[in-house]
Amino acid sequence: MFTRYCRSVLVTPATAVDRYASCHRSGADICCVDLEDSVPAHRKEEARRLATGFFASANGPAAPPCAIRINAVTEPDGLADLLALRHYPVKPAIVLIPKVESARDVEIVEHVLGRDCPRLELFAVIETPRGVERLAEIATSSHRLRALIFGAADYAMEVGSDLSWDPLAHVRGRLVNSARAAGRHVIDSPTFALTDLSLVHREAVLAQRLGFSGKIALHPRQVPVIGSVFSPGADQLELAGRIVAAAERSGQGVTTVDGTMVGRPFFEASRRLLDEFGPVPETPETAVTDRDLTHPDGGSR
């Protein structure tokens, strides 16, 4: 399923103020500042203060939605994050909630921030076995919940699994099914090898084929790779146009296109694709310096 909404989500540590601008101009669909894993314990309060500038500096009608990943709401730092967000001059569009293990984790964030942030959207990061066991409950926990995110590193650590694709494929499948059943987006864990763009591409392709909406990026250079995978190619858009035309000719009945039988599911998917992307796909572009590669970002783990 192709959608522009969250093909790529670029995460930047709140303490890396010098990288805020490159995050905003990266071409990512969502830009996210991180208060959790990428920030050491002794800098949490500083990170909360610095992060206000991430939202204030994202100006202009073309600016992407800006998000923030807080600490777990079951920890003191997570509660402090929520209280601080209520007083940010410019509020985040999206809050990523890490280590979600029940609907209550999502409800806490909604309760604390809902009045001050009436348009707030929530993303639940699933990265523990308990969270996986409660996927259906979490996916339907709030009307503000727009997506589930897979945190592969923490999950693999907890179950003793290898972090490569195959051992975690079954968990990814469960996330996709639960998210789609609840009408939510679902975003894959990042590729932690920052400079191995071939691996980023391979994992993005696997995630897209499995049904993910997009993927977390840890470096601006990963963004165009991810964006291209989660965007339809010209051949896909051309085929979608012919399927829609065939649907009109057949009166929405079953017909064939290029020797393949197509019916209602194909018609609806093709219409959504054309409505979202139009006749020409767009690929985000970004210029990145070698210096940027020396500063790994913290992402969903």
KAUR-V472657 format. One record per helix or strand. SS is the DSSP state (H for helix, E for strand). FROM is the first residue (numbers start at 1). TO is the last residue. If there is no record, write none. Layout:
((SS;FROM;TO) (SS;FROM;TO))
This chain:
((E;8;13) (H;17;24) (E;30;34) (H;41;50) (H;52;56) (E;65;69) (H;76;85) (E;94;97) (H;103;113) (E;121;126) (H;129;133) (H;135;139) (E;145;150) (H;152;159) (H;165;181) (E;185;188) (H;197;210) (E;214;217) (H;220;229) (H;234;249) (E;255;257) (E;260;262) (H;264;277) (H;290;294))
